[in-house]
Amino acid sequence: MTILITGAAGRTSGYVIRTLLNGGTQPDVLRLFVRSEAAVEKLQAEFPQLPRSSFAIGDYFDPKSLSIAFQGVDIVFYNGPAFQPLETAMGIAAIEASQRAAVMHFVYCSVLLPGLRKLSNHELKLGVEEYLAESGLNFTILQPTAYMQNFKVKDIAAKSVLAWGASPKTVQSFIDLQDLADIARLVILDPAPHNYARYDVVGDRRSLEDIASIITRRASLSAAVVCQQLPREQVAAMATKGQGAYAQEAMNMLLYYWDKRGIPGNNNTVRWLLGREPVGWETFVDRELGNK
């Protein structure tokens, strides 16, 4: 079985690659789709067990490079770039390449509640989901919420400050990236039971005040971690540095939405898929701090 991982140099796909390589059952062939030779060098340093033949360099708008990358592939794990105005077109290109290559199963890493059309990064993914549903391919759609890894626990504990561009009182759903990767591995290695499924990928629901309190306790800090609400524009600019005005505006709107209502989610699906409790903030903080 040949598995293609797109966006292989990105954080999310990196977790999936590591989980596939470190698990018991491994794919026969793992192919990593990247955009540059620099990305290949980065990944070879991280995964020295992979030969140079494991990498395919290409672009979603270059049909020739897509055809080469997707040739002979059985399973695709597709994770599009974040805050990219052409994200729907990129997803469609990957789906059409999968059709031409007669891919057996397409796993799409989307986003929780893509129908929130006020959020452009959600609406663009909804367009990919619609095209995938009409493609005739076998597919599974994973819909993860915000990543716990977006918050650097050690840095927050060291400074006793949790700074973010939204209200510290708003309850928001989160997922540990390792839980997402564990689910992705489950689907990739045995896709048939998950055909046509759309899974909410949610682990825990907390406010930033809750998270600050958890870090204070788990790090045994003498002074409580304080939540600091920064201007949305400042956080959006930092989070999307180098990505352009569209990405900054999309991130700004996401922070506005988080500030006013948060994005809710339920963790029953993750509990069912993994056969255990999803990683909660207490467990995540302990792991990040190296607590036993």
GUROBA-12582 format. One record per residue (C-alpha): x, y, z; residue in three letters. Coordinates in steps of 0.25 Angstrom, whole numbers, padded with zeros to 4 digits, always signed. Layout:
N
XYZALA...
This chain:
292
+0000+0000+0000MET+0005+0014-0004THR+0001+0026+0004ILE+0003+0040+0000LEU+0004+0051+0010ILE+0002+0065+0005THR+0008+0077+0012GLY+0018+0068+0018ALA+0027+0079+0023ALA+0016+0085+0031GLY+0013+0083+0046ARG+0000+0075+0044THR+0005+0065+0034SER+0018+0064+0042GLY+0010+0058+0053TYR+0003+0049+0044VAL+0017+0044+0037ILE+0023+0042+0051ARG+0011+0034+0056THR+0011+0025+0043LEU+0026+0022+0045LEU+0026+0020+0060ASN+0014+0011+0060GLY+0013-0004+0060GLY+0008-0006+0046THR+0014+0003+0035GLN+0011+0006+0021PRO+0018-0002+0010ASP+0022+0012+0003VAL+0021+0026+0009LEU+0022+0037-0001ARG+0023+0051+0004LEU+0018+0063-0005PHE+0026+0076-0003VAL+0028+0089-0010ARG+0043+0090-0010SER+0057+0083-0009GLU+0059+0091+0004ALA+0046+0084+0010ALA+0052+0070+0006VAL+0065+0073+0013GLU+0057+0077+0026LYS+0049+0065+0025LEU+0061+0056+0023GLN+0068+0061+0035ALA+0055+0058+0043GLU+0053+0045+0037PHE+0066+0039+0033PRO+0060+0025+0031GLN+0053+0030+0018LEU+0060+0029+0005PRO+0061+0041-0005ARG+0051+0033-0014SER+0040+0036-0003SER+0039+0050-0007PHE+0031+0057-0018ALA+0033+0071-0021ILE+0022+0079-0028GLY+0011+0089-0028ASP-0004+0088-0027TYR-0005+0097-0040PHE+0005+0088-0048ASP-0003+0076-0053PRO+0010+0069-0058LYS+0016+0069-0044SER+0003+0065-0038LEU+0002+0053-0047SER+0016+0048-0044ILE+0013+0050-0029ALA+0000+0043-0029PHE+0004+0032-0038GLN+0002+0018-0032GLY-0004+0024-0019VAL-0014+0016-0011ASP-0017+0026+0000ILE-0016+0041+0001VAL-0015+0049+0013PHE-0018+0063+0009TYR-0016+0075+0018ASN-0017+0089+0011GLY-0009+0101+0014PRO-0015+0110+0025ALA-0021+0124+0021PHE-0018+0122+0007GLN-0028+0129-0003PRO-0026+0118-0013LEU-0029+0107-0003GLU-0041+0102-0010THR-0035+0101-0024ALA-0023+0094-0018MET-0032+0084-0011GLY-0039+0082-0024ILE-0026+0080-0032ALA-0022+0069-0022ALA-0036+0062-0023ILE-0035+0062-0038GLU-0021+0057-0038ALA-0026+0046-0029SER-0037+0043-0039GLN-0027+0041-0050ARG-0018+0032-0042ALA-0030+0024-0037ALA-0027+0026-0023VAL-0034+0016-0014MET-0037+0026-0002HIS-0036+0041+0000PHE-0034+0046+0015VAL-0037+0061+0016TYR-0032+0068+0028CYS-0042+0080+0028SER-0047+0088+0040VAL-0058+0087+0051LEU-0071+0094+0046LEU-0067+0098+0032PRO-0081+0103+0030GLY-0077+0116+0038LEU-0077+0124+0026ARG-0072+0137+0033LYS-0059+0130+0035LEU-0052+0130+0021SER-0043+0119+0025ASN-0055+0110+0028HIS-0063+0114+0016GLU-0051+0110+0007LEU-0050+0096+0013LYS-0065+0095+0011LEU-0063+0096-0004GLY-0053+0085-0004VAL-0062+0076+0004GLU-0073+0078-0006GLU-0065+0075-0017TYR-0059+0063-0010LEU-0073+0058-0007ALA-0077+0059-0022GLU-0064+0053-0027SER-0068+0038-0027GLY-0055+0035-0018LEU-0056+0028-0006ASN-0053+0038+0005PHE-0052+0041+0020THR-0053+0056+0025ILE-0046+0059+0038LEU-0051+0072+0044GLN-0041+0077+0055PRO-0043+0089+0064THR-0032+0098+0070ALA-0019+0091+0073TYR-0014+0091+0088MET+0000+0092+0082GLN-0003+0106+0078ASN+0000+0110+0092PHE+0014+0108+0097LYS+0012+0103+0111VAL+0027+0104+0115LYS+0028+0119+0111ASP+0015+0122+0117ILE+0019+0116+0130ALA+0033+0123+0130ALA+0026+0137+0128LYS+0014+0134+0136SER+0006+0141+0125VAL-0004+0135+0114LEU-0005+0145+0104ALA-0015+0144+0092TRP-0024+0152+0084GLY-0038+0148+0089ALA-0046+0148+0102SER-0040+0139+0113PRO-0054+0136+0118LYS-0059+0130+0105THR-0060+0115+0104VAL-0053+0109+0092GLN-0051+0094+0088SER-0037+0089+0086PHE-0030+0076+0081ILE-0017+0070+0084ASP-0009+0069+0070LEU-0005+0055+0075GLN-0019+0050+0076ASP-0022+0056+0062LEU-0010+0048+0057ALA-0015+0035+0064ASP-0028+0036+0057ILE-0022+0039+0044ALA-0013+0027+0045ARG-0025+0019+0049LEU-0033+0023+0036VAL-0021+0023+0027ILE-0017+0008+0030LEU-0031+0003+0030ASP-0040+0013+0022PRO-0052+0004+0018ALA-0059+0005+0032PRO-0058+0020+0031HIS-0063+0022+0017ASN-0072+0034+0015TYR-0070+0038+0029ALA-0068+0052+0035ARG-0062+0053+0048TYR-0062+0064+0058ASP-0048+0064+0064VAL-0050+0070+0078VAL-0043+0067+0091GLY-0046+0078+0102ASP-0054+0090+0104ARG-0047+0101+0112ARG-0046+0116+0114SER-0032+0123+0114LEU-0034+0126+0128GLU-0036+0111+0131ASP-0024+0108+0123ILE-0016+0118+0131ALA-0021+0112+0144SER-0017+0098+0140ILE-0003+0103+0136ILE-0001+0110+0149THR-0005+0097+0157ARG+0003+0087+0148ARG+0015+0095+0148ALA+0014+0098+0163SER+0016+0113+0161LEU+0017+0122+0172SER+0010+0133+0164ALA-0002+0130+0156ALA-0002+0131+0141VAL-0009+0143+0137VAL-0017+0144+0124CYS-0014+0156+0115GLN-0023+0160+0104GLN-0015+0166+0092LEU-0021+0174+0081PRO-0026+0165+0070ARG-0018+0172+0059GLU-0005+0170+0067GLN-0008+0155+0069VAL-0013+0153+0054ALA+0000+0160+0049ALA+0009+0151+0057MET+0002+0138+0054ALA+0002+0140+0039THR+0015+0147+0038LYS+0020+0146+0023GLY+0007+0141+0018GLN+0001+0154+0013GLY-0011+0163+0015ALA-0022+0152+0012TYR-0016+0142+0023ALA-0015+0154+0033GLN-0030+0158+0031GLU-0035+0143+0031ALA-0027+0141+0045MET-0033+0154+0050ASN-0047+0150+0047MET-0044+0136+0054LEU-0040+0143+0066LEU-0052+0152+0066TYR-0061+0140+0065TYR-0053+0133+0076TRP-0054+0146+0085ASP-0069+0147+0083LYS-0074+0132+0084ARG-0063+0122+0082GLY-0065+0110+0073ILE-0072+0099+0081PRO-0070+0084+0079GLY-0072+0070+0085ASN-0062+0060+0088ASN-0071+0047+0087ASN-0066+0044+0073THR-0051+0044+0077VAL-0054+0036+0090ARG-0061+0025+0081TRP-0050+0025+0070LEU-0038+0024+0080LEU-0045+0015+0090GLY-0040+0024+0101ARG-0042+0038+0107GLU-0037+0049+0098PRO-0024+0057+0103VAL-0030+0068+0112GLY-0022+0081+0116TRP-0017+0075+0129GLU-0011+0063+0122THR-0005+0072+0111PHE+0001+0082+0121VAL+0007+0070+0129ASP+0013+0065+0116ARG+0018+0078+0111GLU+0025+0081+0125LEU+0031+0067+0126GLY+0023+0064+0138ASN+0022+0049+0142LYS
